[in-house]
Amino acid sequence: MKKINTKIKDLVLIKTNIFKDNRGFFKEVERNKILKKKFIFDCFSFSKKNTLRGLHLQKKNSQAKIITVVQGEILDVVVDLRKNSNTYGKHFSIKISQNSNFSLFIPENFAHGFLCLSKNVSKNITLEKNYGLHKFETYKKFSRNVLNSKNKLNQIFKVLKSKKKKIIGYGATAKSCTVLNYCKIQKNSIDFFYDTTSFKINKYLPGSKIKIKKYKKLSRNDADFVFLGAWNFQEEIFKKENQFIKNGGKFITHIPFPKII
């Protein structure tokens, strides 16, 4: 994290690293040691497209602020109203979006305003209505589907274990813990999980208490069936474990519904 000066003294961009993965991203907004300021409170603003938040300031007890956009895009404008400043009356403008790797720090005695440029909010509302997310029946249907999925997955495990099939897990993920605990699938159904994350090795999945082992390439000696804990990487895993599949090994998944692949 570092400060980048603008053409107006003390008005700075706070550049930060954005850490992205398949789930989304994580970024810092501010550190006290960068600005050497303490911010007493935070505010959150919501605006529709083409909303203009006109230039505003506090005559008494002027406030410094940090501007960060968490969704959409704005055109942000500030005006230097410090009477003793060499840039008194000068303005600075910049576009800031959810993808920006910076925030804007505005010192005291600046006027500030912005124009909302983004359609994201209205588009999301339209999509939610198309999916019926404004109707209670949609959530009742979802609940029924989740219960049906649970019953089908438990039935798959019940049939396979009755045939003395060996089942292990692949990818000891947080989401797989949620599924296993909801379906009450425990170590009597899955012998162990393989995972590549070093700090998980020789630990146990919360709730189900299934042991996690260091990953090695699958073979038929390991298992007849493999529960796919990291289902979001199904395509990559199937390529990686191509030989296991060729030798007759099968995977169990529950996305989008429980089945054996």
Secondary structure by P-SEA (a helix, b strand, c coil): cbbbbccccccccbbbbbbbccccccccccccccccccccbbbbbbbcccccccbbbbccccccbbbbbcccccbbbbbbcccccccccbbbbbbbcccccbbbbbcccbbbcbbbccaaaaaaaaaaaaaccccaaaaaaaaaaaaaaaaaaaaaaaaaaaabbbbbbccccaaaaaaaaaaccccccccbbbbcccccccccccccccccccccccccccccccccccccaaaaaaaaaaaaaaabbbbbbcccccccc
